[in-house]
């Protein structure tokens, strides 16, 4: 079953992206590098 998740910037704390994940295969929190428009650079985003 896929669920919608919010990706939150670790540096500024702003929620920038909405994504989905398969809850059966990814039980932990997702961490990925994405572009943060507030800081204008690529930062780590985690599941909020």
C-alpha positions, 0 to 999 in steps of 0.5 A: 500500500502506497502512502503520501509523505511530505519531505522536509528540509533538514536545514530550514525546516520547510516542507518542500515536496510531496511524495509517496512510498510503499509502506511494506518495503520502506518501513523507516523514514526516507532521506534524500537530497533535494533542491531547497528553494529557500536556501537555493542549494541541494540539502537533505530532505527527510520524511515529515 
